Amino acid sequence: MRETHLREGRQTVKLGLVKVVHDLFPDENLQTSYSILEGIFCGLDNSVLSVREVRRIEQSLRAWVSAGEPIEFLGKGNGYYRYRVGGVEANAVYPALLDPTEVEPFTIVPFSSGFIVDFGDVGRGSDRPLIPPVLLASEFEKTRNWLDHLDIEQVTDVNRRIAAGRARRLIDVAEALHEKEISDIADRILAQRRSLRVLLVSGPSSSGKTTFTERISTQLRVRGIRPVSLSLDDYFVNRADTPRDEDGRYDFDSLEALDLPLLHEHLHRLVDGEPVDVPRFDFVSGTRLPDPVPLRVREAEVLVIEGLHALDPNLLNHIPAGLTFKIYVSALGGLNIDLINRVPTTEIRLLRRLVRDDRTRGIDPEETLAQWDSVRRGEYEYVFRFQEDADVMFNTSLFYELNALRCFAEPVLARIPDSSAHRATRDRLANLLSFFEPIDTSTVPFNSILREFIGGSAYED
């Protein structure tokens, strides 16, 4: 699969939107904000669009596509592809097609203060309807409000503070915002304490689930709630019984890779306060070890489950919703390069994974990149479609993050040779990082989510 920001026909739609918004609202600027599955949420900078105005934008955009007036490519410089669209110049971080008639099919859906440009899907199935991203939009708006309070709107605002010697303050404020949000979530959990038996934490790859779970567990202890951890990894079936994907490879992301009958039995018994013997899985041999570990969740305790499938209703097997609290975590971004060039959240997580795989697992960056398509397919199938079912969403991104990751990611990317099949990805990620001024990471706290990837985490063994 190819990401939305890498599909040139979708980038062309964005260029068309720049022109259409300029023509319809000469005093306004288009703003592309965040992704929602195969769609992008857009709006006007500091203005609200009515449903009627959104319909006008869609009609004008389709007329522009049908007219087929060629886009002029002006060249590339300073990290941008430069275009002229009907007299309007636009800079894009990712390339577009020059023929508007070749854009990918799209629909425009009015939403919140703007609209979603939905491209249906290639990976999730075009018959699956777009889920209105109410929770996602709320979390994004919260992030935007925080950044507004700090007078931070774009990458250049962070870069200027770093150049002015204010990096330490940037880091302190970003981390304090995370701690406040985690504390607020813990307060919500405390309010449900009488009935709560299971805390569920889910999110895609490299979203920071492990560190978040440790930090929310600490906050729960402060409030007199003792977390009891249950690892889904210990419920893997034996390697020989693991389902395979369409390419014939083991599909460890599939829910069926878990021993669901045993897991369901244990969850029901744990919720009822009964003891169970939790299996232990050996990843080297691909088999279950003979000596299980006893576990019980007592009255003042809560069972904590963190993993890819934590929000899948099939995992809990009819455990009443009133006994659970569901958290979805991901690197949702919020800080963009400029008004029309967002930082794709997928790129943030891919850079996190490249740095972590190289540091902790000794995995060659080309191997990490080769696995990424499979990882992304699993996220669409098993994670994203449940994100709006969460009780709360947590944005694990930090607004100084790519400034920090640049120092670690550039040496990793540099090891990918020009002859590699992943050269284009190397160059694309390196170009994205070039927009971010490097920052000294020595003052990043040891419990920071970023430490899960760059090293030095207080939670590493």
C-alpha positions in Angstrom: 0.0 0.0 0.0 1.1 3.6 -0.5 0.3 6.3 2.1 -2.0 9.2 1.2 0.9 11.7 1.2 2.8 9.5 -1.3 0.0 9.1 -3.8 0.6 11.8 -6.4 -3.0 11.9 -7.5 -4.0 12.8 -4.0 -1.4 15.5 -3.8 -2.9 16.9 -7.0 -6.2 17.3 -5.2 -4.5 19.4 -2.6 -3.1 21.7 -5.2 -6.5 22.0 -6.7 -7.9 22.9 -3.3 -5.3 25.7 -2.9 -6.5 27.2 -6.2 -10.2 26.8 -5.5 -10.0 28.3 -2.0 -8.0 31.2 -3.4 -10.6 31.8 -6.1 -13.7 31.5 -3.8 -12.2 33.1 -0.7 -9.4 35.5 -1.8 -8.8 36.7 1.7 -8.5 33.2 3.2 -5.9 30.5 3.2 -6.4 26.7 3.0 -5.1 24.7 5.9 -4.6 20.9 5.8 -4.7 19.7 9.4 -4.6 16.0 10.0 -5.4 12.6 8.5 -8.4 10.3 9.1 -7.7 6.9 7.6 -7.7 7.6 3.9 -9.0 11.2 4.3 -7.5 14.6 5.2 -9.3 17.2 7.4 -9.0 20.6 5.8 -10.4 24.1 6.5 -9.6 27.8 6.4 -7.0 29.3 8.5 -8.8 31.0 11.5 -12.2 30.8 9.7 -15.2 28.4 9.9 -16.8 27.0 6.8 -20.5 26.4 6.5 -21.9 23.3 4.8 -23.0 25.4 1.9 -19.5 26.8 1.5 -18.0 23.3 1.6 -20.4 22.3 -1.2 -19.2 25.3 -3.3 -15.6 24.1 -2.7 -16.4 20.6 -3.9 -18.3 21.8 -7.0 -15.4 24.2 -8.0 -12.8 21.5 -7.4 -14.7 19.0 -9.6 -15.0 21.6 -12.3 -11.3 22.3 -12.1 -10.6 18.6 -12.4 -12.9 18.2 -15.4 -11.3 21.3 -17.2 -7.9 19.6 -17.0 -5.9 22.8 -17.1 -2.2 21.6 -16.7 -0.3 22.3 -13.6 3.1 24.0 -14.1 6.1 22.5 -12.3 8.4 25.3 -11.3 11.2 23.2 -9.9 12.4 21.9 -6.5 14.2 23.8 -3.8 14.5 24.2 0.0 12.7 20.9 0.5 9.7 21.8 -1.6 8.2 20.9 -5.0 7.1 24.2 -6.5 4.0 24.5 -8.7 1.8 27.1 -10.4 -1.9 26.2 -10.5 -4.0 28.6 -12.6 -1.9 31.6 -11.6 -1.6 30.5 -7.9 1.8 29.3 -6.7 2.0 26.5 -4.2 4.8 24.6 -2.4 4.4 21.0 -1.6 6.7 18.7 0.4 5.5 15.7 -1.7 5.2 15.5 -5.5 1.9 15.8 -7.4 0.7 14.9 -10.9 0.6 17.7 -13.5 -2.7 16.6 -15.1 -5.7 17.3 -12.9 -7.8 14.8 -14.8 -5.6 12.0 -13.3 -6.5 12.7 -9.7 -7.8 9.8 -7.6 -11.5 9.6 -6.9 -12.6 11.6 -3.9 -15.5 12.8 -1.9 -15.7 15.9 0.3 -17.6 15.5 3.6 -18.5 18.6 5.7 -17.1 18.1 9.2 -16.6 20.3 12.2 -15.3 23.7 11.1 -14.2 22.5 7.7 -14.3 19.3 5.6 -12.7 15.9 5.1 -11.4 15.0 1.6 -12.0 11.3 1.6 -10.3 9.1 -0.9 -12.1 5.9 0.0 -9.5 3.2 0.2 -7.3 0.9 -1.5 -6.3 -1.0 1.7 -9.3 -1.0 3.9 -12.0 -1.7 1.3 -14.0 1.0 -0.4 -17.2 -0.5 0.9 -16.3 0.4 4.5 -17.8 3.8 5.2 -15.8 6.7 6.6 -16.1 6.8 10.4 -16.7 10.4 11.5 -13.6 11.2 13.6 -15.2 12.9 16.5 -12.7 11.8 19.1 -9.8 12.3 16.8 -11.0 15.8 15.9 -11.4 16.6 19.6 -7.8 15.5 20.5 -6.4 17.4 17.5 -8.2 20.6 18.6 -6.9 20.2 22.1 -3.4 20.0 20.7 -4.0 23.0 18.5 -5.3 25.0 21.5 -2.2 24.1 23.5 0.1 25.2 20.7 -1.9 28.4 20.3 -1.4 29.2 24.0 2.4 28.7 23.5 2.3 30.9 20.3 3.5 27.9 18.3 1.8 27.3 14.9 4.4 25.8 12.6 7.8 24.1 12.6 9.6 27.5 12.1 8.2 28.6 15.5 10.0 25.8 17.2 13.2 26.2 15.2 13.4 29.9 16.2 13.1 29.1 19.9 15.9 26.5 19.5 18.1 29.0 17.7 17.4 31.5 20.5 18.7 29.0 23.1 15.3 28.2 24.5 15.4 24.4 23.8 15.3 23.4 27.5 12.1 25.4 28.0 10.5 23.8 24.9 11.2 20.4 26.2 10.0 21.2 29.7 6.7 22.6 28.5 6.0 19.8 26.0 6.6 17.1 28.7 4.5 19.0 31.2 1.6 19.0 28.8 1.9 15.3 28.4 2.0 14.8 32.2 -1.0 17.0 32.7 -3.0 15.0 30.1 -2.0 11.7 31.6 -3.0 13.0 35.0 -6.4 14.1 33.7 -7.0 10.7 32.1 -6.1 9.1 35.5 -8.7 11.3 37.2 -11.3 10.1 34.7 -10.4 6.5 35.5 -10.7 7.3 39.2 -14.2 8.6 38.7 -15.1 5.1 37.4 -13.2 3.3 40.1 -16.2 1.6 41.7 -17.0 -0.5 38.6 -13.7 -0.5 36.7 -12.0 -3.9 36.3 -10.1 -3.6 33.0 -8.0 -0.8 31.6 -7.3 -1.2 27.9 -4.6 0.6 26.0 -4.3 0.3 22.2 -2.5 2.1 19.3 -0.6 1.4 16.2 3.1 0.5 15.9 5.6 2.9 17.5 2.8 5.0 19.1 4.5 4.9 22.5 2.0 2.4 24.1 4.6 0.9 26.5 5.7 4.2 28.0 2.2 5.6 28.2 1.0 2.4 30.0 3.8 2.8 32.5 3.1 6.4 33.2 -0.7 6.0 33.5 0.0 3.1 35.9 2.1 5.4 38.0 -0.7 8.0 38.1 -3.2 5.3 39.1 -1.0 4.2 42.0 -0.9 7.8 43.2 -4.7 7.6 43.3 -4.8 4.4 45.3 -5.5 2.1 42.3 -3.1 -0.8 41.9 -2.5 -1.8 38.3 -2.1 -5.5 37.4 -0.5 -6.1 34.0 -1.5 -8.8 31.6 0.6 -9.2 28.4 -1.3 -10.4 25.3 2.0 -11.7 23.9 1.9 -14.6 26.4 -1.3 -15.8 24.8 0.2 -16.4 21.3 -0.6 -19.8 19.9 2.4 -22.0 19.1 4.3 -20.8 16.0 3.1 -23.8 14.0 -0.5 -22.8 14.6 0.0 -19.1 13.7 -2.2 -18.0 10.8 -0.4 -16.7 7.7 -1.1 -13.6 5.6 -1.8 -13.4 1.9 2.0 -13.6 1.2 2.3 -16.8 3.2 4.1 -15.2 6.1 3.2 -15.6 9.7 0.6 -13.0 10.6 1.4 -12.2 14.2 -0.9 -9.2 14.1 -4.0 -11.3 13.5 -6.3 -11.7 16.4 -6.4 -15.4 15.6 -2.6 -15.5 16.4 -3.8 -15.5 20.1 -5.3 -18.4 22.0 -8.7 -16.7 22.2 -10.6 -19.5 24.1 -8.0 -19.5 26.9 -7.7 -15.7 26.9 -11.5 -15.3 27.1 -11.7 -17.7 30.0 -8.9 -16.0 31.9 -10.4 -12.5 31.4 -13.8 -13.5 32.7 -12.2 -15.2 35.7 -9.9 -12.2 36.4 -12.8 -9.8 36.2 -14.6 -11.9 38.7 -11.6 -11.8 41.1 -10.7 -15.5 40.5 -7.0 -16.6 40.2 -5.7 -17.9 36.8 -2.4 -19.4 35.6 -1.1 -17.1 32.9 0.9 -18.9 30.2 4.4 -17.7 29.3 5.4 -17.6 25.6 9.0 -18.1 24.4 9.6 -16.1 21.2 12.8 -18.0 20.4 11.2 -21.4 20.2 7.8 -20.1 19.2 6.1 -22.3 21.9 4.5 -21.9 25.3 6.7 -22.6 28.3 5.6 -25.3 30.8 5.5 -23.1 33.9 2.6 -20.6 34.0 2.5 -17.6 36.3 -0.4 -17.2 38.8 -2.4 -14.0 38.6 -5.4 -12.5 40.4 -7.0 -9.1 40.3 -8.2 -8.1 43.8 -10.8 -5.5 44.8 -8.5 -2.4 44.9 -6.7 -3.4 41.7 -7.4 -3.0 37.9 -6.3 -5.3 35.1 -4.2 -3.4 32.5 -4.0 -4.8 29.0 -1.8 -3.0 26.4 -1.6 -4.2 22.8 -2.6 -3.9 19.2 -6.0 -5.6 19.8 -6.9 -4.0 23.1 -9.9 -2.1 21.7 -11.2 -5.0 19.5 -14.6 -6.1 21.0 -13.8 -9.7 20.1 -10.9 -9.6 22.6 -13.2 -9.1 25.6 -15.8 -11.6 24.7 -18.9 -9.8 26.1 -17.3 -8.3 29.2 -19.7 -5.4 30.1 -18.5 -2.1 28.8 -19.2 -0.5 32.2 -16.3 -2.6 33.6 -13.8 -1.3 31.2 -12.0 1.9 30.3 -10.5 2.2 26.8 -7.6 4.4 25.8 -6.3 4.9 22.2 -2.8 6.3 21.9 -0.9 7.4 18.8 1.5 10.0 17.5 -1.2 12.3 16.1 1.1 15.2 15.4 -0.4 18.7 15.4 2.6 20.8 14.4 2.8 21.2 10.6 5.5 22.6 8.3 3.2 25.3 7.0 -0.5 25.8 6.4 -0.9 23.3 3.5 2.0 20.9 4.3 1.2 18.8 7.3 3.7 16.4 8.9 2.2 12.9 8.2 1.7 11.0 11.4 2.8 7.9 9.7 6.2 9.4 9.0 6.7 10.3 12.7 6.0 6.7 13.7 8.2 5.3 10.9 11.1 7.5 12.0 10.5 6.3 15.6 10.6 2.7 14.5 13.7 3.1 12.4 15.6 4.6 15.4 14.3 2.1 17.9 14.9 -1.0 15.7 18.4 0.1 15.0 19.2 0.9 18.7 17.5 -2.0 20.5 17.1 -4.8 18.0 20.0 -4.3 15.7 17.6 -4.4 12.7 19.0 -3.0 9.5 17.0 0.1 8.4 16.3 -1.6 5.0 14.7 -4.5 6.8 12.5 -2.1 8.9 11.4 -0.3 5.7 10.7 -3.7 4.0 8.4 -4.6 6.9 6.5 -1.3 7.0 3.8 -2.1 4.4 2.8 -5.3 6.3 2.7 -3.3 9.6 0.5 -0.7 8.0 -1.9 -3.3 6.6 -2.3 -4.7 10.1 -3.0 -1.3 11.5 -5.8 -0.7 9.1 -7.3 -4.1 9.7 -6.9 -4.4 13.4 -6.4 -0.9 15.0 -7.7 2.2 13.2 -11.3 1.0 12.8 -11.7 0.8 16.6 -10.0 4.1 17.5 -13.3 6.0 17.8 -14.6 3.4 20.2 -12.1 4.6 22.9 -13.2 6.4 26.0 -10.3 8.8 25.6 -7.5 9.4 23.0 -4.0 10.5 23.9 -1.6 12.2 21.4 1.9 10.9 22.1 3.6 13.4 19.8 5.8 16.1 21.2 6.1 19.3 19.4 10.0 19.2 19.6 10.0 15.5 18.6 11.3 15.6 15.0 13.9 18.1 16.1 15.1 15.5 18.5 14.7 12.4 16.2 16.7 14.1 13.5 19.9 13.6 15.4 19.3 9.9 15.7 17.5 9.2 12.4 19.9 10.8 10.0 22.8 8.4 10.7 20.4 5.5 10.4 19.1 6.7 7.0 22.6 7.4 5.8 23.4 3.6 6.0 20.8 2.9 3.2 22.9 2.8 0.0 21.9 4.5 -3.3 21.5 1.0 -4.8 18.8 0.1 -2.3 15.1 -0.4 -3.3 14.4 2.0 -0.3 16.5 4.9 -1.6 13.4 7.0 -2.4 12.0 6.5 1.2 15.4 7.4 2.6 15.5 10.6 0.6 11.9 11.4 1.5 12.4 11.0 5.2 15.7 12.9 5.1 14.0 15.8 3.3 11.3 15.9 5.9 13.9 16.0 8.7 15.7 18.9 7.0 12.8 21.2 8.0 13.6 20.7 11.7 16.5 22.3 13.6 18.4 19.7 15.7 17.8 20.0 19.4 20.0 18.8 22.3 18.2 15.8 23.8 20.3 15.6 27.0 17.5 17.2 29.0 14.7 15.0 27.7 13.2 13.4 30.9 13.9 9.7 31.4 10.1 8.9 31.5 9.4 10.7 28.3 7.6 8.8 25.6 10.4 9.9 23.2 12.9 7.9 25.4 11.2 4.7 24.3 12.8 5.3 20.9 16.0 7.3 21.4 17.1 5.4 24.5 17.6 6.2 28.1 14.1 5.3 29.2 13.5 4.7 32.9 11.3 1.8 31.9 13.8 -0.2 29.9 15.2 -3.3 31.4 
